[in-house]
Amino acid sequence: RYLLEQDFPGMRIGPEPTTDSFIAVMYGDSEGNIPGNALVVDPKKPFRKLSRFGNAFLNRFMCSQLPNQVLKSISIIDSPGILSGEKQRISRGYDFCQVLQWFAERVDRIILLFDAHKLDISDEFSEAIKSFRGQDDKIRVVLNKADQVDTQQLMRVYGALMWSLGKVINTPEVLRVYIGSFWAHPLRNTENRRLFEAEAQDLFQDIQSLPQKAAVRKLNDLIKRARLAKVHAYIISYLKKEMPSVFGKENKKKELINKLPEIYIELQREYHISAGDFPEVKKMQELLENCDFTKFHSLKPKLIEAVDNMLANKIASLMSLIRQEESNMPTEMVHGGAFDGTMAGPFGQGYGEGAKEGADEEEWVVAKDKPAYDEIFYTLSPINGKISGISAKKEMVTSKLPNSVLGKIWKLADCDGDGMLDDEEFALAKHLIKIKLDGYELPGTLPPHLVPPSHRKPLQTAE
């Protein structure tokens, strides 16, 4: 709702668990809903494979179409609210985690939403996150409603969230958490306004880059699937080879299923495959229970060769073709909804702050603090209205900024490049130090509005 800036059919937002269905929010010329059973038989939609989850799921699945600019670039899958406590023991009637896994394999981005005042990761949420295993690069975490707590509480909440996530997501890397208040209402606590704006901007940039990287993402998934298919072929052909031709088939099948972890190790050694490419042992054992091993195919080395050749040679040329296409085509970005309000105008991130302060004003922005800077300047014994680099350094190092930063400030402030600073250049240097101490970044080159008046080139008037 926050991204689209309009309601979509079937939407209901409230403090209680409201969404009980998977809703695919997609672009359409007119507003409307398509129920799940009709959706999975539509050849124009990418949901046909979901029919295997049965009616219990399809009754809880729908597509919501509306003519929204954002949806021209991305489609959104809104999942049901996660259950906690007693509710999660009552079956949904379909395998919730399996459905999540199906979507996780096909989407470009997975966003986990947490409330700042309800951090409990329930058993079902924990299972849901585990079903995203192998898709860690797609996951982003959003700590929502962060304006409802003050700074001290927010720090504790953030720490508690990271601790909880660390127990569920078994990766050494720390997940990126975006903190903010993602709805169009006034902030309850405005202490962290700048933080929320910067975090929302980062999240928007991450989502906006998705259409641009879609081709690379598909290629990445193709490589992943090819590697998994190759390993699958090795496992299946090994099981086929070990089966007796006449008697004791059932006993041998049970023995092979129990020995699966050892078979994995043997195949790793023989074919030099990474352990991370093998399917999960327990899941594979469950699937093999219902299979007839005698119907499995033997290994076809030519097919394996073809896959290896594709991974070694064809993919590299495909990658360079994608890069060529991307450089020749205009940059694809998500537009419309909340995305349009974040990039332009005076409410864009950092507008009128730091080095951008005073860009809209006719008067030189440094002038208001110049009297105070002049007092310091004249204590440094200027000669012919200028101070040397040594004198300037003595004053500038009192800011305790690192030399690399002070060196950059010197370069920006010494407008005429004579190795000395006049009173305006010194005032500019002090202004840039203040910008850095306030936590803003320095500009790469000096913006026109910061150039001291005496160093500005006179405008040429047409005769």
C-alpha positions in Angstrom: 0.0 0.0 0.0 2.9 2.3 0.9 4.7 1.7 -2.4 1.6 1.8 -4.7 0.1 4.8 -2.9 -3.4 3.4 -3.6 -5.6 0.6 -2.4 -5.7 -2.6 -4.4 -8.7 -5.0 -4.7 -8.7 -7.5 -1.8 -6.5 -5.3 0.5 -7.3 -5.0 4.1 -4.9 -3.5 6.6 -5.3 -3.6 10.4 -3.5 -4.2 13.6 -4.9 -7.8 13.8 -3.7 -10.5 11.3 -5.8 -9.5 8.3 -4.4 -11.1 5.1 -5.4 -14.7 5.0 -4.5 -15.2 1.3 -1.5 -15.0 -1.1 -2.3 -12.0 -3.2 -0.4 -11.4 -6.5 -0.6 -7.7 -7.1 0.0 -7.1 -10.8 -0.6 -4.5 -13.5 -3.9 -4.6 -15.4 -5.8 -2.1 -17.5 -8.7 -2.2 -15.1 -9.1 -3.0 -11.4 -10.3 -6.5 -10.5 -9.6 -9.8 -8.8 -8.9 -13.2 -10.4 -9.5 -16.2 -8.0 -6.8 -18.9 -7.6 -8.4 -21.7 -9.5 -8.9 -19.5 -12.6 -5.4 -18.0 -12.2 -3.5 -21.4 -12.4 -5.2 -22.3 -15.7 -4.4 -18.9 -17.3 -1.4 -19.5 -19.8 -0.5 -15.8 -19.7 0.2 -15.8 -16.0 3.3 -17.5 -14.4 1.3 -19.5 -11.8 0.3 -22.8 -13.6 2.7 -24.9 -11.5 0.9 -23.8 -8.3 -2.0 -26.2 -9.1 -0.1 -29.0 -7.4 -0.8 -27.5 -3.9 -4.5 -28.3 -4.3 -7.8 -26.6 -3.6 -7.0 -25.7 0.0 -4.3 -23.4 -1.3 -6.0 -22.2 -4.5 -9.0 -21.0 -2.4 -6.5 -18.8 -0.5 -4.7 -17.5 -3.6 -5.8 -14.6 -5.9 -4.5 -12.0 -8.3 -5.3 -8.4 -7.7 -5.0 -6.3 -10.9 -4.9 -2.5 -11.1 -3.5 0.2 -13.5 -0.7 1.5 -11.3 2.6 2.8 -12.7 4.7 0.9 -10.2 3.3 -2.4 -11.3 4.5 -1.9 -14.9 8.0 -2.6 -13.6 7.5 -5.0 -10.7 4.8 -7.4 -9.4 4.3 -8.0 -5.7 3.3 -11.2 -3.9 1.6 -10.3 -0.6 1.8 -13.3 1.7 -0.7 -14.2 4.5 0.0 -12.9 8.0 2.2 -15.2 10.0 0.4 -17.1 12.8 1.7 -17.4 16.3 0.7 -19.3 19.5 -2.2 -21.7 19.3 -3.3 -20.7 15.8 -0.2 -22.1 14.2 -1.0 -25.6 15.4 -4.2 -25.5 13.4 -3.3 -26.6 9.9 -3.8 -24.2 7.1 -4.9 -27.1 4.9 -1.8 -26.8 2.6 1.9 -26.8 3.1 2.6 -23.1 3.8 6.4 -23.4 3.7 6.4 -25.3 0.5 4.3 -22.5 -1.2 6.8 -19.9 0.2 9.7 -22.0 -1.1 8.1 -22.1 -4.6 7.7 -18.3 -4.7 11.2 -17.8 -3.1 12.9 -19.6 -6.0 11.2 -17.4 -8.6 11.2 -13.9 -7.1 13.9 -11.2 -7.3 13.5 -9.9 -3.7 12.2 -11.3 -0.4 11.2 -8.7 2.2 10.7 -9.8 5.8 8.6 -7.3 7.8 8.9 -6.9 11.5 7.0 -4.5 13.8 9.2 -2.5 16.2 6.9 -3.4 19.1 6.2 -7.1 18.2 9.5 -8.8 17.7 8.6 -12.4 18.6 9.7 -14.7 15.8 7.0 -17.4 16.1 7.5 -21.1 15.2 5.7 -20.6 11.9 7.8 -17.5 11.0 10.9 -19.4 11.9 9.9 -22.3 9.6 9.0 -19.7 6.9 12.4 -18.1 7.0 14.1 -21.6 6.9 12.2 -22.3 3.7 14.1 -19.5 2.1 17.4 -21.4 2.6 19.6 -21.0 -0.4 18.0 -17.7 -1.3 19.8 -15.6 1.3 21.0 -13.1 -1.3 17.4 -12.1 -2.1 16.4 -11.4 1.6 16.0 -7.9 3.0 14.6 -7.2 6.4 12.4 -4.2 7.2 11.9 -3.0 10.8 8.6 -1.2 10.4 6.7 1.2 12.8 10.1 2.4 14.2 8.6 5.8 14.9 6.4 4.3 17.7 9.5 3.9 20.0 12.1 6.5 21.1 15.8 6.3 20.2 16.9 4.4 23.2 14.1 1.8 22.8 14.8 1.5 19.0 18.5 0.7 19.7 17.4 -2.1 22.1 14.7 -3.3 19.6 17.3 -3.4 16.8 19.7 -5.4 18.9 17.0 -7.9 19.9 15.9 -8.3 16.3 19.5 -9.1 15.1 19.9 -11.6 18.0 16.6 -13.3 17.0 17.4 -13.4 13.3 20.9 -14.8 14.1 19.3 -17.9 15.7 17.0 -18.5 12.7 19.2 -17.5 9.7 22.4 -19.5 9.9 24.7 -17.3 8.0 27.9 -15.6 9.3 26.9 -12.3 7.5 24.6 -9.8 9.2 21.4 -9.2 7.2 20.7 -5.6 6.1 17.8 -4.2 8.1 16.0 -1.2 6.9 14.5 0.9 9.7 11.5 3.2 9.2 7.8 3.9 9.3 6.4 2.7 6.0 3.0 4.3 5.9 1.8 7.8 4.9 0.9 9.0 8.4 2.7 11.6 10.6 5.7 10.3 12.5 4.9 9.6 16.2 8.5 10.2 17.2 10.5 12.6 15.0 13.9 12.1 16.8 15.1 9.7 14.0 13.5 11.4 11.0 16.8 11.7 9.1 17.6 8.0 9.8 14.1 6.9 8.5 14.5 9.1 5.3 18.0 7.6 4.6 16.8 4.0 5.2 13.7 4.5 3.0 15.8 5.9 0.2 18.2 2.9 0.4 15.3 0.5 0.3 13.7 2.3 -2.7 17.0 2.3 -4.6 17.3 -1.5 -3.9 13.8 -2.1 -5.3 14.2 0.3 -8.2 17.3 -1.5 -9.4 15.4 -4.9 -9.7 14.2 -4.5 -13.4 17.7 -3.5 -14.4 19.2 -6.7 -12.9 16.4 -9.0 -14.0 18.3 -10.6 -16.9 21.4 -11.3 -14.7 19.2 -12.7 -12.0 17.5 -15.1 -14.5 21.0 -16.2 -15.7 22.1 -16.7 -12.1 19.0 -18.9 -11.5 19.7 -20.9 -14.7 23.3 -21.6 -13.5 22.0 -22.6 -10.1 19.4 -25.0 -11.6 22.0 -26.5 -14.0 24.3 -27.3 -11.1 21.5 -28.8 -9.1 20.3 -30.9 -12.1 23.8 -32.3 -12.6 24.1 -33.4 -9.0 20.6 -34.8 -9.2 21.6 -36.9 -12.2 24.7 -38.3 -10.3 22.5 -39.3 -7.3 19.7 -41.0 -9.4 22.2 -42.9 -11.6 24.1 -44.1 -8.5 20.9 -45.4 -7.0 20.0 -47.1 -10.3 23.4 -48.7 -10.6 23.2 -50.2 -7.0 19.8 -51.8 -7.5 19.7 -55.6 -7.9 18.3 -56.8 -11.3 16.0 -59.5 -9.9 15.5 -60.2 -6.1 15.6 -58.1 -2.9 14.7 -54.8 -4.6 12.7 -53.4 -1.6 15.3 -54.2 1.0 18.1 -52.7 -1.2 15.9 -49.6 -1.7 15.5 -49.1 2.1 19.3 -49.7 2.6 20.2 -47.1 -0.1 17.8 -44.5 1.4 19.4 -45.0 4.9 22.9 -44.8 3.4 22.1 -41.5 1.5 24.5 -39.3 3.6 27.4 -41.7 2.8 26.4 -41.8 -0.9 26.6 -38.0 -0.9 30.2 -38.1 0.5 31.2 -40.8 -2.0 29.8 -38.7 -4.9 31.5 -35.5 -3.6 34.9 -37.3 -3.7 34.4 -39.0 -7.0 33.1 -36.0 -9.0 34.7 -33.2 -7.0 31.3 -31.6 -6.1 30.8 -29.1 -3.3 28.7 -30.3 -0.4 26.5 -27.2 -0.8 25.2 -28.4 -4.2 23.5 -31.5 -2.8 19.8 -31.4 -1.8 18.9 -31.7 1.8 19.3 -35.3 3.0 16.0 -35.6 5.0 13.9 -34.1 2.2 15.6 -36.3 -0.4 15.0 -39.4 1.7 11.3 -38.6 2.0 11.0 -38.1 -1.7 12.8 -41.3 -2.5 10.4 -43.4 -0.3 7.7 -43.1 -3.0 10.0 -43.7 -6.0 10.6 -46.9 -8.0 14.4 -47.1 -8.3 14.3 -49.6 -11.2 12.7 -46.9 -13.4 15.6 -44.4 -12.8 17.9 -43.7 -15.8 21.6 -44.5 -16.0 24.1 -41.6 -16.2 24.5 -40.1 -19.7 28.0 -38.7 -19.8 27.3 -36.7 -23.0 24.5 -34.8 -21.3 26.8 -34.0 -18.4 29.5 -32.8 -20.8 26.9 -30.5 -22.5 26.0 -29.0 -19.1 29.7 -28.5 -18.2 30.4 -26.9 -21.6 27.4 -24.6 -21.1 28.6 -23.5 -17.7 32.3 -23.1 -18.8 31.8 -21.4 -22.2 28.3 -20.4 -23.2 27.3 -18.6 -19.9 30.4 -16.3 -20.2 29.4 -15.1 -23.7 25.7 -14.8 -22.6 26.9 -12.6 -19.7 28.8 -10.3 -22.0 25.8 -10.0 -24.4 23.6 -9.0 -21.4 26.1 -6.3 -20.4 26.2 -5.0 -24.0 22.4 -4.8 -24.1 22.3 -3.1 -20.8 24.8 -0.4 -21.8 22.9 0.3 -25.1 19.4 0.4 -23.5 18.1 3.2 -21.2 18.3 2.4 -17.5 15.1 0.6 -16.4 13.8 2.0 -13.1 10.6 1.6 -11.1 8.4 4.7 -11.4 5.1 5.8 -9.9 3.7 5.5 -6.4 6.1 6.3 -3.5 9.1 6.1 -5.8 8.4 9.3 -7.6 8.2 11.3 -4.4 11.6 10.3 -3.2 14.0 11.4 -5.9 13.1 14.9 -6.9 12.1 18.2 -5.4 13.0 19.7 -2.0 12.0 16.6 -0.1 14.6 14.3 -1.7 17.2 12.8 0.6 19.8 15.4 1.7 18.1 18.3 -0.1 19.2 21.6 1.6 21.4 19.7 4.0 25.2 19.4 4.3 27.0 20.6 1.2 23.7 21.2 -0.5 22.6 23.8 2.0 22.2 27.3 0.5 21.9 26.0 -3.1 18.6 27.9 -3.6 19.8 31.1 -1.9 21.3 34.1 -3.6 23.6 35.0 -0.6 26.7 32.9 0.0 25.7 30.4 2.7 29.1 30.7 4.5 28.5 34.5 5.0 26.3 34.0 8.1 29.1 32.4 10.1 32.0 34.4 8.5 32.4 37.0 11.3 33.2 34.2 13.7 35.6 32.6 11.2 37.3 36.0 10.5 38.1 36.3 14.2 40.1 33.0 14.1 41.6 34.0 10.7 43.2 37.2 12.0 44.7 35.4 15.0 46.7 33.3 12.5 48.8 36.3 11.4 47.8 36.6 7.7 50.4 38.2 5.4 49.0 40.3 2.5 45.5 39.0 3.5 46.4 35.3 3.3 47.6 32.6 5.7 50.0 29.8 4.8 49.3 26.1 4.7 51.2 25.6 8.0 49.1 28.2 9.8 45.8 26.8 8.4 46.9 23.3 9.4 47.3 24.3 13.1 43.7 25.5 13.2 42.2 22.7 11.0 43.7 19.8 13.0 41.8 21.1 16.1 38.7 19.6 14.5 40.3 16.1 15.1 39.2 15.0 11.6 41.6 12.5 9.9 44.4 14.0 7.6 42.8 12.4 4.5 39.6 14.4 5.1 41.4 17.6 6.0 43.4 17.2 2.8 40.3 17.0 0.8 38.8 20.1 2.5 42.1 22.0 1.8 41.9 21.0 -1.9 38.2 22.2 -2.1 38.8 25.5 -0.1 42.0 26.6 -2.0 40.0 27.8 -5.0 42.9 29.5 -6.8 45.4 26.7 -6.0 48.1 29.1 -4.7 48.8 27.0 -1.5 47.4 29.8 0.7 44.0 30.8 2.0 42.4 34.2 2.1 39.6 35.1 4.5 36.8 33.7 2.3 38.7 30.5 1.5 39.4 30.0 5.2 35.8 30.6 6.0 34.9 28.0 3.4 37.3 25.5 4.9 35.7 26.0 8.3 32.3 25.5 6.8 33.3 22.3 5.1 34.8 21.0 8.4 31.4 21.8 10.1 29.6 19.9 7.3 31.8 16.8 8.0 31.4 17.1 11.8 27.6 17.2 11.4 27.8 13.8 9.7 27.4 14.8 6.0 29.5 13.7 3.1 31.9 16.2 1.4 31.2 17.0 -2.3 33.7 15.6 -4.9 34.0 19.0 -6.5 33.1 22.4 -5.0 29.4 23.2 -6.0 28.9 26.6 -7.6 26.9 28.0 -4.6 29.8 27.3 -2.2 32.4 29.1 -4.3 33.5 32.3 -2.5 32.1 35.5 -4.1 35.5 37.0 -4.8 36.5 33.8 -6.7 33.5 33.5 -8.9 34.0 34.2 -12.6 32.0 37.2 -13.8 29.1 36.4 -16.0 29.7 37.4 -19.6 26.9 39.5 -21.0 25.9 39.3 -24.6 26.6 42.5 -26.6 
